[in-house]
């Protein structure tokens, strides 16, 4: 097999620094350039290994398919929470507790509700009081939603910290709202479609913080797809550049959007260190004979124990 890098190595700040220094020495690149590039690649990896993914495959978080998956999640979730007035059943209309909404709903059905013989004979002959008494299992639990802002207020209240997926306490295993039989009634389907469109347009916002983080440390080489370059996320990026410090060049990258301490940080750092080791091992293997060992011995000062020479 030749010179190979060990797998499954966990890195801390000190060991990561040794990876960067050895990578710089071995490949003949300035340390500041290596730090900048690896930090930008870390940002990209955080996007790749953050959901949504294409199917169940981690590492696909920047693919076009992942974006499509998120679009479908949004449509399913929102359509499970909201229903247009013309599709509401009598119990849902009565739950709103509004005579004016009831009269508007009547115009959609013209005598056929599909909810029992009593109402289907001709609902327009029944007063609001009769209708409410017969169909209101609960009263005054909600209001007819007529604006996207009202929908946003409801939706945010059901989502984890106001964004992302639904709270576990209110979601089914398929991401729908657990209480979908109740639903929140909306003026019409057009309003629901417009709300969905506004959410689809915002796909990539959470990941965009990492794109701008890479930009703020001066990287222009690592590419990101257009859908994770949402300008509104720019202020949420963390990007501090101290590469001009000749003694100890460094950068700080991060993303304020999402979890305060993202559990993926450590995993992605280990991944990035592993990729650096593989590149270093490949370089050593590309050299022949005694020269390869001499290169490794003279320049791999902090990480020689993380390689094997089979």
C-alpha positions in Angstrom: 0.0 0.0 0.0 2.9 2.4 0.7 2.7 5.5 2.7 -0.9 5.9 4.1 -2.8 8.1 6.6 -4.5 6.7 9.6 -8.3 6.9 9.7 -10.6 7.8 12.6 -8.3 10.3 14.2 -9.9 12.9 16.4 -8.3 16.3 16.4 -8.3 19.1 18.9 -7.1 22.7 18.3 -3.4 21.7 18.9 -3.4 18.7 16.6 -5.3 20.6 13.9 -2.6 23.3 14.0 0.0 20.6 13.5 -1.8 19.3 10.5 -1.9 22.7 9.0 1.8 23.3 9.7 2.9 19.9 8.3 0.7 20.3 5.2 2.3 23.7 4.6 5.9 22.4 4.9 5.4 19.2 3.0 3.5 20.7 0.0 5.6 23.9 0.0 2.7 26.3 0.5 2.6 29.4 2.7 1.0 28.6 6.0 -1.4 31.6 5.7 -2.6 30.4 2.3 -3.2 26.8 3.7 -5.1 28.2 6.7 -7.3 30.3 4.6 -8.1 27.6 2.1 -8.7 24.9 4.7 -11.0 27.2 6.7 -13.0 28.0 3.5 -13.2 24.2 2.8 -14.4 23.7 6.4 -17.2 26.2 5.7 -18.2 24.3 2.5 -18.1 21.0 4.4 -20.4 22.4 7.0 -22.9 23.1 4.3 -22.4 19.7 2.6 -22.9 17.8 5.9 -25.9 19.9 7.1 -29.4 18.9 6.0 -31.3 18.7 3.8 -29.5 15.9 1.9 -30.3 14.2 -1.4 -32.1 11.2 0.0 -30.3 9.7 3.0 -26.8 10.4 1.8 -24.8 12.7 4.1 -22.3 15.0 2.3 -24.9 15.9 -0.4 -26.1 19.1 1.3 -25.0 21.4 -1.5 -26.5 19.3 -4.4 -29.4 20.5 -6.5 -31.2 17.4 -5.4 -30.9 18.4 -1.8 -32.6 21.7 -2.7 -35.4 19.9 -4.3 -35.8 17.7 -1.3 -36.2 20.8 0.9 -38.7 22.3 -1.5 -40.9 19.2 -1.1 -40.5 19.2 2.7 -41.7 22.8 2.7 -44.8 22.1 0.5 -45.8 19.0 2.6 -45.3 20.8 5.9 -47.2 23.9 5.0 -50.0 22.1 3.3 -50.5 20.0 6.4 -50.9 23.0 8.6 -53.0 25.3 6.4 -56.2 24.7 4.4 -58.1 27.1 2.1 -61.5 28.1 3.2 -63.3 26.4 0.3 -61.8 23.0 1.3 -62.7 23.4 5.0 -65.3 21.0 6.5 -68.2 22.2 8.6 -66.5 21.5 11.9 -63.4 23.5 10.9 -65.6 26.4 9.8 -67.6 26.3 13.0 -64.3 26.2 15.0 -63.5 29.7 13.6 -66.6 31.1 15.4 -67.4 33.7 12.7 -70.7 34.2 11.1 -69.2 36.2 8.2 -66.7 33.5 7.5 -69.5 30.9 7.6 -71.5 32.9 5.0 -68.4 33.2 2.7 -67.8 29.5 3.0 -71.5 28.7 2.1 -70.9 30.3 -1.3 -68.3 27.7 -2.2 -70.6 24.7 -1.5 -74.0 25.6 -2.7 -75.9 23.1 -0.7 -73.5 20.1 -0.5 -71.1 19.8 2.3 -70.4 16.1 2.3 -70.6 16.1 6.1 -73.8 14.3 6.9 -77.5 14.4 5.8 -78.5 17.3 8.1 -76.2 19.8 6.4 -76.3 18.5 2.9 -80.0 19.1 2.4 -79.3 22.8 1.9 -76.9 24.6 4.3 -78.0 28.0 3.1 -81.3 27.5 4.9 -79.6 27.2 8.3 -78.7 30.2 10.3 -75.3 30.7 11.8 -76.6 29.8 15.2 -78.0 26.5 14.0 -74.9 25.7 12.1 -72.6 26.5 15.0 -74.7 24.5 17.4 -74.6 21.4 15.2 -70.9 21.5 14.0 -68.8 23.3 16.6 -67.0 20.6 18.5 -64.9 23.5 19.9 -65.5 27.2 19.5 -63.3 30.2 18.9 -60.1 28.3 18.6 -58.7 30.2 15.7 -59.4 33.0 13.2 -59.5 33.0 9.4 -55.9 33.8 8.2 -55.9 36.4 5.5 -52.2 37.5 5.3 -48.8 35.9 4.9 -47.7 37.5 8.1 -50.5 35.8 10.0 -49.4 32.5 8.5 -45.8 33.2 9.4 -46.8 33.8 13.0 -48.6 30.5 13.2 -45.9 28.6 11.3 -43.0 30.0 13.4 -44.8 29.0 16.6 -44.9 25.4 15.5 -41.2 25.3 14.4 -38.1 24.6 16.5 -36.9 28.1 17.7 -39.1 29.6 15.0 -37.2 28.2 12.1 -36.2 24.8 10.6 -38.4 21.7 11.0 -41.5 21.4 13.2 -41.0 20.8 16.9 -41.0 17.1 17.8 -44.0 17.6 20.0 -46.2 18.7 17.1 -44.7 16.8 14.1 -45.4 13.3 12.7 -42.5 11.1 11.6 -43.0 12.5 8.0 -42.6 16.1 9.1 -46.3 17.0 8.9 -48.2 18.8 11.6 -49.6 16.2 14.0 -52.9 18.1 14.4 -53.5 18.3 10.6 -57.2 17.3 11.1 -57.8 20.7 12.7 -55.7 22.8 10.4 -55.5 26.6 10.3 -58.0 27.9 7.8 -56.7 30.4 5.2 -58.6 32.7 2.9 -57.7 30.8 -0.3 -55.2 28.4 -1.9 -53.5 31.3 -3.7 -52.4 32.7 -0.3 -51.0 29.3 0.7 -49.1 29.0 -2.6 -47.6 32.5 -2.2 -46.5 31.6 1.3 -44.9 28.4 0.1 -43.2 30.3 -2.7 -41.7 32.8 -0.2 -40.3 29.9 1.9 -38.9 28.1 -1.2 -37.2 31.3 -2.2 -35.4 31.4 1.2 -34.0 27.8 0.9 -30.3 28.0 1.6 -30.5 30.9 4.1 -29.1 28.9 7.0 -26.2 27.6 5.0 -25.4 31.0 3.4 -23.8 32.2 6.6 -20.9 29.8 5.9 -20.5 31.1 2.4 -20.1 34.7 3.6 -17.8 33.5 6.4 -15.5 32.1 3.7 -15.8 35.4 1.8 -15.0 37.4 4.9 -11.6 35.7 5.4 -10.7 36.5 1.8 -11.2 33.2 0.1 -12.2 33.4 -3.6 -11.3 29.9 -4.7 -13.8 27.6 -2.9 -17.0 27.5 -4.8 -20.6 27.4 -3.4 -23.8 27.0 -5.4 -25.9 30.1 -5.9 -28.8 29.0 -3.6 -26.5 29.2 -0.5 -25.5 32.8 -1.2 -28.5 34.6 0.3 -27.5 38.2 0.9 -29.8 38.4 4.0 -27.4 35.9 5.8 -24.3 38.1 5.4 -24.7 39.7 8.8 -24.9 36.3 10.4 -21.5 35.1 9.2 -18.4 35.0 11.5 -15.2 35.7 9.6 -12.1 37.2 11.3 -8.9 37.4 9.3 -5.5 37.5 11.1 -3.5 36.0 8.3 -1.1 38.9 8.1 0.3 37.9 11.5 3.6 36.4 10.4 4.2 34.6 13.8 0.8 33.0 14.2 -1.5 33.5 11.2 -5.1 32.5 12.0 -8.7 32.9 11.0 -12.0 32.5 12.8 -15.1 31.2 10.9 -18.6 30.4 11.9 -22.3 30.9 11.4 -24.7 32.6 13.8 -27.7 30.9 12.2 -28.9 27.7 13.8 -27.5 26.0 16.9 -25.3 27.9 19.2 -22.9 25.0 19.4 -23.3 22.9 16.2 -22.4 19.3 17.0 -21.2 18.9 13.4 -18.2 21.3 14.0 -16.0 18.6 15.6 -17.0 15.9 13.1 -16.2 18.2 10.1 -12.9 19.3 11.7 -11.9 15.6 11.9 -13.0 15.2 8.3 -10.9 18.1 7.1 -7.9 16.9 9.0 -8.3 13.5 7.5 -8.4 15.0 4.0 -5.2 16.9 4.7 -3.5 13.7 5.8 -4.6 11.8 2.7 -3.2 14.6 0.5 0.1 14.5 2.4 0.3 10.7 2.1 -0.4 10.9 -1.6 2.3 13.5 -2.1 4.8 11.3 -0.2 3.8 8.3 -2.3 4.4 10.3 -5.5 8.1 10.5 -4.5 10.2 7.5 -5.1 12.2 5.3 -2.7 14.4 6.8 0.0 13.4 10.3 -1.0 9.8 9.7 0.2 10.9 8.7 3.7 13.4 11.6 3.8 10.6 14.1 2.9 8.2 12.6 5.5 10.9 12.6 8.2 12.1 16.1 7.6 8.8 17.9 7.2 6.1 15.9 9.0 7.1 17.2 12.4 3.8 17.3 14.2 1.9 14.4 12.6 4.3 11.6 11.7 2.5 9.2 14.1 -0.6 9.5 12.0 0.9 7.8 9.0 2.0 4.2 8.3 4.7 3.0 5.9 3.6 -0.4 4.8 
